[in-house]
Amino acid sequence: SIPSLWKQAIVKPIPKTSSNAIGTFRPISLTCSVTKIFEKILISEITSYLESHNLFDFNQAGFRWNLPLNETKCTVVHYGNLSPRAQYLINGTPLSVSPSIKDLGVLMQSSLKFNDHISRIVSKARAKVNLIFKCFFSTEPGLYSRAFSTFVRPLLEYGSVVWSPHTVTLANHIEGVQRNFSKRLFIRCRIPYSLYPDRIAQLSLPTLEHRRLISDILFLHKSIHGFYSYDRTNLFKLSPLARSLQLSIDGTCYLLNSYIALLPISDLIFCLFLLSHLPLILSCGSNANLLLPRRPTPPNRIVNMTTDLHPKPNEDQRN
């Protein structure tokens, strides 16, 4: 039987939004640490069993408990100028119309722009940076770098493959958080002033723009190789190459003789992005950590590519 202490919890009402209305509060149960560990193990085992027996529906996107909808929490957003702007009702209650809505933590605007979302996450990140410098008084740069990577950077990178900025202004707005952080860190740790590229080089921090690029490439790579369970037939297709191509990446020559991504979508910008980063997309393995520098490879080495676009191991690697 489960110990009685494991069943006890301290329930605290936490507002879901900035409003203090009663309807916005949700109960948060604070249980003992052993209960949380047990729940993690149990969820992991159940999920593993369901996945191994293909019991998850392909179209399942969340919980299905047939719970009644709360009309006050439902909102209509009209996308595009050709939208009829019709009025929608649930159980006879008309739904309110909003210019934006937050979906899984990402603020979606009716214009399909993400200016408001970026402004929101930048504001939260700057507030978190201020809190870091209020809580710590150390002069150790590594401490602040780890704190920034742990508490601030996730705010600026969550869901970036959806909202990644397409203008220099928005990109600089996001990068300004790390730029300001590194400047304050150098002042706090009494390090001589240097320019932003030199500062992040000393702190071993890549630019936020570079990390978003890596996330985009990794997402595309996994999409091409079928690591995501969604229908991608309308996005791109894989076709055999008419002839082998030779690409040089970091001194390594790759022979591509299998597949390449073709996008039927008439999006010139994305196609140019894909072609400009194709070597990195095709060369990265499924478990590769793209955020870490790769070990140098001897120059003029020929690596044959298999149909899954991964390098074949040589004799030394097999042993």
N, C-alpha and C positions, 0 to 999 in steps of 0.2 A: 504494500500500500504506500501511497505518497505521504510523506511526513506532513503534519499539519502546518509546520512553519513554511513549507514550500507553497502552500495554498494562500498564505497571507500576503497582502500587498497594501502599500500606502498609496491611495488614490489622490492625485492632485489635478485640479481643473486647469488646463492650459488653453488660452485663446488660440484659435486656429488662424485668425487674422488680427489686424491691428485694432479692430473694434472690440469693445468690452461688453457687447450685448450677450445675454445669456446663451442664445442659440449658437454663438461662435465658439463656446468652450467645449473642449473634449476631454474625457477622463484619461489620464496617464497613470498607469499602474507601476509603482516602483516595487519590484520583487527582489528576493535575495539573489545573490550571484549564482548559486548552485542551480536555481530554477532557470535562469537565463541560459546557462551552459547546457542544461538538460534539454531545453527547448531547441537550441541550435542543433544539437545532435539528432534529436527526433525529426526535425524538419529536414535535415540533410538526408537521413535514411529514407524518409517517406518520398522525398523528391527523387532520390536516386532510383527507388523502386518504380515509381510512376514513369520516369524517363526510360528506364531499361525495358519496360513492357509496353512502351508507346501508348500510354494511357492518357497523355495530354492531347487535347484537341488542337489541331494545327491553327485554328482561328481563335483559340482562347487568348484573351487579352487581359483578363482579371478574374475576380471572384464572381461566381454565379450562384447567388443565394436567393434569387427572386425577391429581393428586398424592395419595398415600395420606394418610389422616387420622391425626393423632397423638392417640390416645385420652386421653393424659395432659393434653392442652391443651383438651379438650372438656368443657364443663360444662352441666348442666341447671338451668334456673331455672323454677320453677313460678309462673305468674301467675294471680291470682284465687283465691278461696276454693273455687270449684267444680272446680279442677284435680284430676284423679284421683290425682296424685302417683305416677304409674307409674314404674317403673324402666326406664331406657333403656340399651341396650348397643350398642357398636360392635365388630365382630369378636369378640364374646363377652366383651368387657371392659365391666363396668358403669361408667357415667359418674357422677361425683360430683355432688352437688346443692349448689348455692350460693344464698344469698339475693340475690346481685347478680352482675352480670357487666359487663365493660367492652366496649362495642361501638363501634368507630371513635372511641375517645377519650372516650365518654360512659358514665358508670357507671349502668347500668340496675338498679334495685332491683325485687324481686318485688312490692313494694307499688305500683309505678309512681310512686313519689315520687323526688325527686332531691336529698334532703337530704344524702346521703353525697357525691354528686358536687359539690354546691355547697361543702360543707365542704372537699373535697379541692382544688378549684381556688382557693378563697380562701386556703388554707394555702400553696399554691405561689406565688400572687401576692404574698402578704405576704413570703415568703422572697426573692422577686425584688426587691421594693422595698427590703428591707434590703441586698441586694447592690448596688443602684444607689447608695445613700448611702454604702456602703463604698468603692466604686470611684471616685466623683467627689467632688471637694472644691471645685468651682466655686460661685460665688454668682450664676450666671446662671440665672434661672428657666426660660428656654426650653429649656436643655439637659436639665433634669430632666423637663420636660413631654414632650419628644420621646422621651426614654428610657422614660418610663412608657407612652406610646402605642405604642412599638415592642416592648417586652419584657414588659410587664405586662398591658396591656389585652386583647391577643389571648387570654391565658389565661382571662380572665373572660368572653369573648364567643364562643368557639368553640362552635358548635352550639347557640346560645342559643334558637333557634326551637323546639328540642326540649325543653329543660329550664327555660325561663324561669320564675322563681319566681312562685307564685300567692299567697304570703303576705307580709305586710309584714315579718315577722321575717327571712325569707330574703333579701328584697330589700335590707333594711338591712344584712344580713351582707355582701352583695356590695359595696354602696355604701360600706361602712366601709373598704374597701381604698383607694379614691380619697380618701375623707375623711381618713384617716390620712396618706396620701401628701402631700396638699396642705398639711396642717398642718406636717409635717416640712419640706417645701420652704420654707414661709414662715419657719420658724425658721432653716434653713440659709442662706437668702438674706437674712436680716435684714429681712424685710418686716413691717410692723406687723400685729398679729393682726386677723383679721376672720372673720366667720362663713363656713361652708362654701359657701353660694351665692355669696357675694362672692369667695371665693378662686378657685373654678373659673371665675368670670366673668373675673377678671383673667388667668387662665392660658389662657383660651379653650378650656376643656374642658367638654363637655356632661356631664350626669350619666350614669352607666352605665345607669340605668333608662330614660332617654330614648333612648339608643342601642339598647337591646334592643327598645323599642317601634318604632323606625324599622326595625329588622331584621325584626320580625314583619310590619309593614305592607308592606315591600318584598317579603317572601316571598309574602304573600297576593296582592299586586298581580301578581307574576310568575306565580303559579299561575293566576290568573284569565285572564291574557293568553297562557297556553300557553308560557312560557319554560322550563318544566321538563317533562321527558319521563317522566311518570307518569300513570296512569289516575286522573283526579280526578272521574269521573262519580258516584262514591259519596259524594263530599265536598260538592259544590255544583254548581249548574247556572246557566247564563246564560239569562235570559228578557228579552224586550222590555218596555220600560216602557209602561204604558197611556197615560201622558201625560208630557210633558216636565217635568222638575224643574229649578228654578233654585237653585243653591248659590253662596254667596259665600265665597271663600277669599282671604284677604289682600287684600281690596279688589277682587278679580276675580270677576265673576259668570259662572258656568258653566251652560250649558243642557245638561242630560243628556237625550238623547232616544233612547238606544240600549239599553244593557244594564245590568243590575244583578245582583249575586251573590245567589242564594237558597240557603240551606243547609237541606237536609232533616234534618240532624242536630238532635236535640232538646237542644242545648247552649245554654241561655239566656245564660250568661255570655259565650260566644264571639260569639253573635249581637249582644249589646249592645256588645261590643268592636268588632265589624265596623261596626255602624251608627254608633257614635260617631266612628269614624275613616274613614268611607266617603268624605268629600270628598277626603282626602289620598290614599286608595287609588286613586281614579278619576282624579285630576288629575295624578299623577306620571308622567312619560314613562318609557319602558323604559330609557333611558340616563341618567336623572336621578340625580345624586348627592344623596340625601336627607339626608346628614349635613352638607351645607353649606347656609348660609342662601340662600334664593332672592332674586333681585333684586326690588325693589319694583315693582309693576305699577300703572299709573295707575288711580285709583278709578273705579267705575261703568263699567268696560269689559266689554262682552259678548263672550264667547268661545263659539262654537258647538262642540259636541262631535261627533266622527264616531263611527262604529261601533266603532272601536278605543279609544274614550274618550280620545283625545289632542286637544288644542286645535288648531284649524285656524290655520295661519299667515296673518297679514294681508298686505296688499300690500307693506308695507315689509319684512316678514320674508322674503317671496319674493325680493325684490331683494337 
